[in-house]
Amino acid sequence: MEMKTLKFKTNINCSGCIAKVTPLLNQAKDILKWEVDILNPQKVLTIQTENLNAQDVMVIIKNIGYTAEIIGE
């Protein structure tokens, strides 16, 4: 399986938000690595995965209580 990097515009916009999503994203079995750039105006969430697609990630983020919108492909 090939690793892919997905990028999303989110509303995860502060260190408190990151603290809230960290345990849930760390537990998501198919997310190999992730980070949120809260300095970027779009609050870009970068996900590295082999098995998930953009829709899967958007559902995970929505279930945590935030929004995610794919940036490019």
C-alpha positions in Angstrom: 0.0 0.0 0.0 1.3 3.5 -0.8 1.3 6.2 1.7 -0.6 9.3 0.8 -0.8 12.8 2.2 -4.2 14.5 2.5 -4.6 18.2 3.3 -7.7 19.8 4.8 -8.8 23.3 5.6 -10.2 23.0 9.2 -11.6 25.0 12.1 -9.0 23.5 14.5 -7.5 26.9 15.3 -5.8 26.9 18.7 -3.6 24.8 21.0 -6.7 23.9 23.0 -8.4 22.5 19.9 -5.3 20.5 19.1 -5.2 19.2 22.6 -8.8 18.1 22.1 -8.2 16.3 18.8 -4.8 14.8 19.6 -5.9 11.6 21.5 -8.6 10.9 18.9 -6.4 11.3 15.9 -3.6 9.4 17.6 -6.0 6.5 18.2 -7.4 6.4 14.6 -5.7 3.2 13.4 -5.2 4.3 9.8 -3.7 7.7 10.5 0.0 7.2 10.5 1.0 10.9 11.1 -0.9 14.1 11.4 -0.3 17.8 12.1 -2.3 21.0 12.2 -0.7 24.3 11.1 -2.6 26.8 13.2 -0.5 29.7 11.9 -1.9 29.1 8.4 -5.1 31.1 7.8 -6.8 27.9 6.6 -5.7 25.9 9.7 -4.3 23.2 7.5 -4.6 19.6 8.8 -2.1 17.3 7.1 -2.8 13.5 7.4 -0.5 10.7 6.3 -2.4 7.4 5.6 -2.3 4.3 3.5 -6.0 3.3 3.8 -8.1 6.3 4.4 -9.6 8.6 1.8 -10.6 12.3 2.2 -14.2 11.3 3.1 -13.0 9.0 5.9 -10.9 11.7 7.4 -13.7 14.3 7.1 -16.0 11.9 9.0 -13.4 11.4 11.8 -12.9 15.2 12.2 -16.7 15.8 12.1 -17.2 13.2 14.8 -14.6 15.1 17.0 -16.7 18.2 16.5 -14.7 20.1 13.9 -15.0 20.7 10.2 -12.5 19.6 7.5 -12.6 20.4 3.8 -10.2 18.8 1.4 -7.6 21.0 -0.2 -6.7 19.8 -3.7 -5.9 16.0 -4.2 
